[in-house]
């Protein structure tokens, strides 16, 4: 009979492999970190970009308490806290690239609902 069953019969199962693509929505702003100027395709695989995004998102979340404590302890402006965080992420020992450091600090500002200082995370020609 046509149209009787839209689902598989007893004992039949459809297996959908759950991949990172099905679970993680990577913002375009992060993917853009891996697309060279004048190009349209990222230089890294989706898997690599997803791993880096997950790491950077976690890092920004973890930094929220540090940023709040710095604001309170030093009594400086929010923008100064963000600049200090950015400078810390630009050191040679930092686990992120320069582009990722800017993205992390912009994301940190979003999470804290602070205004991010101009120039952080922007390419040199945009500053």
MIRO-685024 format. One record per residue: x, y, z of N, C-alpha, C, O, CB in turn; residue number from 1. Coordinates in nm, 2 decimals. Glycine has a CB too. Example, Ala and Ser with C-alpha at 12.3 -4.5 7.8 and 13.67 -1.06 7.14 Angstrom:
2
    neast   nnorth      nup   caeast   canorth     caup    ceast   cnorth      cup    oeast   onorth      oup   cbeast   cbnorth     cbup   num
     1.32    -0.57     0.78     1.23     -0.45     0.78     1.32    -0.33     0.78     1.42    -0.33     0.85     1.13     -0.45     0.90     1
     1.28    -0.22     0.71     1.37     -0.11     0.71     1.29     0.00     0.79     1.34     0.11     0.80     1.41     -0.06     0.57     2
***
This chain:
127
    neast   nnorth      nup   caeast   canorth     caup    ceast   cnorth      cup    oeast   onorth      oup   cbeast   cbnorth     cbup   num
     0.08    -0.12     0.00     0.00      0.00     0.00     0.09     0.12     0.00     0.18     0.14     0.09    -0.10      0.00     0.12     1
     0.07     0.21    -0.09     0.15      0.33    -0.10     0.12     0.42     0.02     0.00     0.44     0.06     0.12      0.41    -0.23     2
     0.22     0.47     0.08     0.21      0.57     0.19     0.17     0.51     0.32     0.14     0.58     0.42     0.11      0.67     0.15     3
     0.17     0.37     0.34     0.13      0.31     0.46     0.23     0.34     0.57     0.20     0.36     0.68     0.10      0.16     0.44     4
     0.36     0.32     0.53     0.46      0.33     0.63     0.57     0.44     0.59     0.63     0.43     0.48     0.53      0.20     0.65     5
     0.59     0.53     0.68     0.70      0.63     0.65     0.82     0.59     0.74     0.93     0.65     0.72     0.65      0.77     0.69     6
     0.80     0.50     0.83     0.91      0.46     0.92     0.96     0.32     0.88     0.88     0.24     0.82     0.87      0.47     1.07     7
     1.08     0.28     0.92     1.12      0.14     0.90     1.04     0.04     0.98     0.99     0.08     1.08     1.27      0.13     0.93     8
     1.03    -0.08     0.93     0.96     -0.18     0.99     1.03    -0.23     1.12     1.14    -0.18     1.15     0.93     -0.30     0.90     9
     0.96    -0.32     1.19     1.02     -0.38     1.31     1.16    -0.44     1.29     1.18    -0.50     1.18     0.93     -0.48     1.38    10
     1.25    -0.41     1.38     1.39     -0.46     1.36     1.48    -0.38     1.27     1.60    -0.41     1.27     1.38     -0.60     1.31    11
     1.42    -0.29     1.20     1.50     -0.20     1.11     1.53    -0.07     1.18     1.44    -0.01     1.24     1.44     -0.18     0.97    12
     1.65    -0.03     1.17     1.69      0.10     1.24     1.77     0.18     1.14     1.85     0.13     1.06     1.77      0.07     1.37    13
     1.75     0.31     1.15     1.83      0.40     1.08     1.93     0.46     1.17     1.90     0.51     1.28     1.74      0.52     1.02    14
     2.06     0.44     1.13     2.17      0.49     1.22     2.22     0.62     1.16     2.26     0.62     1.04     2.28      0.38     1.23    15
     2.21     0.72     1.24     2.27      0.85     1.20     2.39     0.87     1.29     2.38     0.88     1.41     2.17      0.97     1.21    16
     2.51     0.87     1.22     2.63      0.89     1.30     2.64     1.03     1.35     2.63     1.13     1.27     2.75      0.85     1.21    17
     2.65     1.05     1.48     2.67      1.18     1.53     2.81     1.23     1.52     2.90     1.17     1.57     2.62      1.18     1.68    18
     2.83     1.33     1.45     2.96      1.39     1.43     2.96     1.53     1.49     2.86     1.58     1.53     3.00      1.39     1.28    19
     3.08     1.59     1.50     3.09      1.73     1.55     3.00     1.82     1.47     2.95     1.92     1.52     3.23      1.77     1.55    20
     2.99     1.79     1.33     2.91      1.88     1.25     2.76     1.88     1.30     2.70     1.99     1.28     2.92      1.83     1.10    21
     2.72     1.77     1.36     2.58      1.77     1.40     2.56     1.84     1.54     2.45     1.86     1.58     2.53      1.63     1.41    22
     2.67     1.86     1.61     2.66      1.91     1.75     2.71     2.05     1.77     2.66     2.12     1.86     2.74      1.82     1.83    23
     2.81     2.10     1.70     2.87      2.23     1.72     2.84     2.32     1.61     2.86     2.30     1.49     3.02      2.21     1.74    24
     2.79     2.44     1.65     2.77      2.55     1.56     2.88     2.64     1.57     2.89     2.71     1.68     2.63      2.62     1.58    25
     2.97     2.65     1.48     3.09      2.74     1.49     3.05     2.87     1.42     3.01     2.88     1.31     3.21      2.67     1.41    26
     3.07     2.98     1.50     3.03      3.11     1.45     3.12     3.15     1.33     3.24     3.11     1.32     3.05      3.22     1.55    27
     3.06     3.22     1.23     3.14      3.27     1.12     3.26     3.35     1.16     3.36     3.35     1.09     3.05      3.35     1.02    28
     3.25     3.42     1.27     3.36      3.51     1.31     3.48     3.42     1.35     3.59     3.47     1.34     3.32      3.59     1.43    29
     3.46     3.30     1.39     3.57      3.21     1.43     3.62     3.15     1.30     3.75     3.14     1.29     3.52      3.10     1.53    30
     3.54     3.10     1.22     3.58      3.04     1.09     3.67     3.13     1.01     3.76     3.09     0.95     3.46      2.99     1.01    31
     3.63     3.26     1.02     3.70      3.36     0.94     3.85     3.37     0.98     3.93     3.42     0.90     3.64      3.50     0.96    32
     3.88     3.33     1.10     4.02      3.33     1.15     4.11     3.24     1.06     4.23     3.25     1.06     4.03      3.29     1.29    33
     4.05     3.14     1.00     4.12      3.04     0.92     4.10     3.06     0.77     4.14     2.97     0.69     4.07      2.90     0.96    34
     4.05     3.18     0.73     4.03      3.21     0.59     4.12     3.32     0.55     4.10     3.44     0.59     3.88      3.24     0.55    35
     4.23     3.29     0.47     4.32      3.40     0.44     4.25     3.51     0.35     4.15     3.48     0.28     4.44      3.34     0.36    36
     4.30     3.63     0.36     4.24      3.74     0.29     4.25     3.71     0.14     4.35     3.66     0.09     4.32      3.87     0.32    37
     4.14     3.73     0.07     4.13      3.71    -0.07     4.09     3.56    -0.11     4.08     3.53    -0.22     4.26      3.74    -0.14    38
     4.07     3.48    -0.01     4.03      3.34    -0.03     3.89     3.32     0.03     3.84     3.41     0.10     4.13      3.24     0.04    39
     3.83     3.21     0.00     3.69      3.18     0.05     3.69     3.05     0.13     3.60     3.03     0.21     3.60      3.16    -0.06    40
     3.80     2.97     0.12     3.80      2.84     0.19     3.90     2.85     0.31     4.00     2.91     0.30     3.84      2.73     0.10    41
     3.86     2.79     0.42     3.95      2.79     0.54     4.08     2.70     0.51     4.08     2.62     0.42     3.88      2.73     0.66    42
     4.19     2.74     0.58     4.31      2.67     0.56     4.32     2.54     0.64     4.41     2.46     0.62     4.43      2.76     0.60    43
     4.23     2.52     0.73     4.22      2.40     0.82     4.10     2.32     0.79     4.00     2.37     0.74     4.23      2.44     0.97    44
     4.10     2.20     0.84     3.98      2.11     0.82     3.87     2.16     0.92     3.90     2.22     1.02     4.01      1.96     0.85    45
     3.75     2.12     0.89     3.64      2.15     0.98     3.66     2.09     1.12     3.63     2.15     1.22     3.51      2.10     0.93    46
     3.72     1.97     1.13     3.75      1.91     1.25     3.85     1.99     1.33     3.83     2.01     1.45     3.81      1.77     1.23    47
     3.96     2.04     1.27     4.06      2.12     1.34     3.99     2.25     1.39     4.02     2.29     1.50     4.18      2.15     1.25    48
     3.91     2.31     1.30     3.85      2.44     1.34     3.75     2.42     1.45     3.75     2.50     1.55     3.78      2.50     1.22    49
     3.68     2.31     1.45     3.59      2.28     1.56     3.66     2.26     1.69     3.62     2.30     1.80     3.50      2.15     1.53    50
     3.77     2.19     1.69     3.86      2.17     1.81     3.91     2.30     1.86     3.90     2.32     1.98     3.97      2.07     1.78    51
     3.96     2.38     1.77     4.01      2.51     1.82     3.90     2.60     1.87     3.91     2.67     1.97     4.08      2.58     1.70    52
     3.78     2.60     1.81     3.67      2.67     1.85     3.63     2.63     1.99     3.61     2.71     2.08     3.55      2.66     1.76    53
     3.62     2.50     2.01     3.58      2.45     2.14     3.68     2.49     2.25     3.64     2.53     2.36     3.57      2.29     2.14    54
     3.80     2.49     2.22     3.91      2.53     2.31     3.89     2.68     2.34     3.90     2.72     2.46     4.05      2.50     2.26    55
     3.88     2.76     2.24     3.88      2.91     2.26     3.75     2.95     2.33     3.75     3.04     2.41     3.88      2.97     2.12    56
     3.64     2.88     2.30     3.51      2.91     2.37     3.53     2.88     2.52     3.48     2.96     2.61     3.39      2.83     2.31    57
     3.58     2.76     2.55     3.61      2.73     2.69     3.70     2.83     2.76     3.68     2.86     2.87     3.66      2.58     2.70    58
     3.81     2.87     2.69     3.90      2.96     2.75     3.83     3.09     2.78     3.86     3.15     2.89     4.02      2.98     2.65    59
     3.75     3.14     2.69     3.68      3.27     2.71     3.59     3.26     2.84     3.58     3.35     2.92     3.60      3.31     2.59    60
     3.52     3.14     2.85     3.43      3.12     2.96     3.51     3.11     3.09     3.47     3.17     3.19     3.35      2.99     2.94    61
     3.63     3.04     3.09     3.71      3.03     3.21     3.77     3.17     3.25     3.79     3.19     3.37     3.82      2.93     3.19    62
     3.79     3.25     3.16     3.85      3.38     3.18     3.75     3.48     3.25     3.80     3.59     3.30     3.91      3.44     3.06    63
     3.63     3.45     3.25     3.53      3.55     3.30     3.55     3.58     3.45     3.55     3.70     3.49     3.39      3.50     3.28    64
     3.58     3.48     3.53     3.60      3.50     3.67     3.73     3.58     3.69     3.73     3.67     3.78     3.60      3.37     3.75    65
     3.83     3.54     3.62     3.96      3.62     3.63     3.94     3.76     3.60     3.99     3.85     3.67     4.07      3.55     3.54    66
     3.87     3.79     3.49     3.84      3.93     3.45     3.77     4.01     3.55     3.80     4.12     3.58     3.77      3.93     3.31    67
     3.66     3.95     3.61     3.58      4.01     3.71     3.67     4.04     3.83     3.66     4.15     3.89     3.46      3.93     3.75    68
     3.75     3.94     3.87     3.84      3.96     3.99     3.94     4.07     3.96     3.97     4.15     4.05     3.91      3.83     4.02    69
     4.00     4.08     3.84     4.09      4.18     3.81     4.03     4.32     3.82     4.09     4.41     3.87     4.15      4.16     3.67    70
     3.91     4.33     3.76     3.83      4.45     3.77     3.82     4.50     3.91     3.84     4.62     3.94     3.70      4.44     3.70    71
     3.78     4.41     4.00     3.75      4.44     4.14     3.88     4.47     4.21     3.89     4.57     4.28     3.68      4.33     4.21    72
     3.98     4.38     4.20     4.11      4.39     4.27     4.19     4.52     4.24     4.24     4.58     4.32     4.19      4.27     4.26    73
     4.20     4.55     4.11     4.28      4.66     4.06     4.20     4.79     4.05     4.26     4.90     4.04     4.34      4.62     3.93    74
     4.07     4.78     4.04     3.99      4.90     4.03     4.01     4.97     3.90     4.01     5.10     3.90     4.01      4.99     4.15    75
     4.04     4.90     3.79     4.07      4.96     3.66     3.94     4.95     3.58     3.84     4.88     3.61     4.19      4.90     3.60    76
     3.94     5.01     3.46     3.83      5.01     3.37     3.82     4.87     3.31     3.91     4.80     3.29     3.84      5.12     3.26    77
     3.69     4.84     3.27     3.67      4.71     3.20     3.76     4.70     3.07     3.81     4.59     3.05     3.52      4.70     3.16    78
     3.77     4.81     3.00     3.85      4.80     2.88     4.00     4.77     2.91     4.06     4.70     2.83     3.84      4.93     2.80    79
     4.05     4.82     3.02     4.18      4.79     3.06     4.20     4.65     3.10     4.31     4.59     3.07     4.22      4.88     3.18    80
     4.10     4.59     3.16     4.10      4.45     3.20     4.11     4.36     3.07     4.19     4.27     3.06     3.98      4.40     3.28    81
     4.03     4.40     2.97     4.03      4.33     2.84     4.17     4.34     2.77     4.22     4.24     2.71     3.92      4.37     2.75    82
     4.22     4.46     2.77     4.35      4.48     2.71     4.46     4.40     2.78     4.54     4.33     2.71     4.40      4.63     2.72    83
     4.46     4.39     2.91     4.55      4.30     2.98     4.54     4.16     2.95     4.63     4.09     2.93     4.54      4.32     3.14    84
     4.41     4.11     2.94     4.38      3.97     2.90     4.44     3.95     2.76     4.50     3.84     2.74     4.23      3.94     2.91    85
     4.42     4.04     2.67     4.46      4.02     2.54     4.62     4.02     2.53     4.67     3.93     2.47     4.41      4.14     2.45    86
     4.68     4.10     2.61     4.83      4.10     2.61     4.88     3.97     2.67     4.98     3.92     2.62     4.88      4.22     2.70    87
     4.81     3.92     2.77     4.85      3.79     2.82     4.84     3.67     2.72     4.92     3.58     2.72     4.77      3.75     2.94    88
     4.74     3.68     2.64     4.72      3.58     2.53     4.81     3.59     2.41     4.82     3.50     2.33     4.57      3.58     2.49    89
     4.88     3.70     2.41     4.97      3.72     2.30     5.12     3.68     2.33     5.21     3.69     2.24     4.97      3.87     2.26    90
     5.14     3.63     2.45     5.27      3.58     2.49     5.31     3.46     2.41     5.22     3.38     2.36     5.28      3.56     2.64    91
     5.44     3.43     2.40     5.48      3.31     2.33     5.43     3.18     2.39     5.41     3.08     2.32     5.63      3.31     2.33    92
     5.41     3.18     2.52     5.36      3.06     2.59     5.21     3.04     2.58     5.16     2.94     2.63     5.40      3.07     2.74    93
     5.14     3.14     2.53     4.99      3.13     2.52     4.95     3.01     2.43     5.02     2.98     2.33     4.93      3.26     2.47    94
     4.84     2.94     2.46     4.80      2.83     2.38     4.71     2.86     2.26     4.65     2.78     2.20     4.72      2.74     2.47    95
     4.71     2.99     2.23     4.63      3.04     2.11     4.71     3.12     2.02     4.82     3.18     2.06     4.51      3.12     2.16    96
     4.67     3.13     1.89     4.74      3.21     1.79     4.70     3.36     1.82     4.61     3.39     1.90     4.70      3.17     1.65    97
     4.76     3.45     1.75     4.73      3.59     1.77     4.58     3.62     1.73     4.51     3.69     1.80     4.82      3.68     1.68    98
     4.54     3.56     1.62     4.40      3.58     1.57     4.30     3.52     1.68     4.20     3.58     1.71     4.38      3.51     1.44    99
     4.33     3.40     1.73     4.25      3.34     1.83     4.24     3.42     1.96     4.14     3.43     2.02     4.30      3.19     1.86   100
     4.36     3.48     1.99     4.36      3.56     2.11     4.26     3.68     2.10     4.19     3.71     2.20     4.50      3.62     2.14   101
     4.26     3.74     1.99     4.16      3.85     1.97     4.02     3.80     1.98     3.93     3.87     2.03     4.19      3.92     1.83   102
     3.99     3.69     1.92     3.86      3.63     1.92     3.82     3.60     2.06     3.71     3.62     2.10     3.85      3.50     1.83   103
     3.91     3.54     2.14     3.88      3.50     2.28     3.85     3.62     2.36     3.75     3.62     2.44     4.00      3.43     2.34   104
     3.92     3.73     2.34     3.89      3.85     2.42     3.76     3.92     2.38     3.69     3.97     2.46     4.01      3.95     2.40   105
     3.73     3.92     2.25     3.60      3.97     2.20     3.49     3.88     2.26     3.39     3.94     2.30     3.59      3.97     2.05   106
     3.51     3.75     2.26     3.41      3.66     2.32     3.39     3.69     2.47     3.28     3.69     2.53     3.44      3.52     2.29   107
     3.51     3.71     2.54     3.51      3.74     2.68     3.43     3.86     2.71     3.35     3.87     2.80     3.65      3.75     2.73   108
     3.45     3.97     2.63     3.37      4.09     2.64     3.22     4.06     2.62     3.14     4.12     2.70     3.42      4.19     2.54   109
     3.19     3.98     2.53     3.04      3.95     2.51     2.99     3.88     2.63     2.88     3.91     2.67     3.03      3.86     2.38   110
     3.06     3.78     2.68     3.01      3.70     2.80     2.99     3.79     2.92     2.90     3.77     3.00     3.11      3.59     2.83   111
     3.08     3.89     2.93     3.07      3.98     3.05     2.98     4.10     3.02     2.95     4.18     3.11     3.21      4.03     3.08   112
     2.94     4.11     2.90     2.86      4.23     2.85     2.93     4.36     2.87     2.88     4.46     2.92     2.72      4.23     2.93   113
     3.06     4.36     2.84     3.15      4.47     2.84     3.18     4.51     2.70     3.17     4.43     2.61     3.28      4.44     2.92   114
     3.21     4.64     2.68     3.25      4.68     2.54     3.39     4.65     2.52     3.48     4.68     2.60     3.22      4.84     2.53   115
     3.42     4.59     2.41     3.56      4.55     2.37     3.63     4.67     2.31     3.57     4.73     2.22     3.56      4.43     2.27   116
     3.75     4.70     2.36     3.82      4.81     2.30     3.85     4.79     2.15     3.87     4.68     2.11     3.96      4.83     2.38   117
     3.85     4.90     2.08     3.88      4.89     1.93     4.02     4.84     1.91     4.11     4.87     1.99     3.86      5.03     1.87   118
     4.04     4.77     1.81     4.17      4.72     1.77     4.20     4.58     1.82     4.28     4.51     1.76     4.27      4.81     1.82   119
     4.13     4.53     1.92     4.15      4.39     1.97     4.09     4.29     1.87     3.97     4.30     1.84     4.09      4.37     2.11   120
     4.17     4.21     1.82     4.12      4.10     1.73     4.10     4.14     1.59     4.04     4.07     1.51     4.00      4.05     1.79   121
     4.14     4.26     1.56     4.12      4.31     1.42     4.25     4.30     1.34     4.36     4.32     1.40     4.06      4.45     1.41   122
     4.25     4.27     1.22     4.37      4.27     1.14     4.44     4.40     1.14     4.37     4.51     1.15     4.35      4.22     0.99   123
     4.57     4.41     1.13     4.64      4.54     1.14     4.58     4.65     1.04     4.58     4.76     1.08     4.79      4.52     1.10   124
     4.54     4.61     0.92     4.49      4.71     0.83     4.35     4.77     0.87     4.31     4.87     0.82     4.48      4.65     0.69   125
     4.28     4.70     0.96     4.15      4.75     1.01     4.16     4.83     1.13     4.06     4.89     1.18     4.06      4.63     1.03   126
     4.28     4.84     1.19     4.29      4.91     1.32     4.30     5.06     1.30     4.31     5.14     1.40     4.42      4.87     1.39   127
***
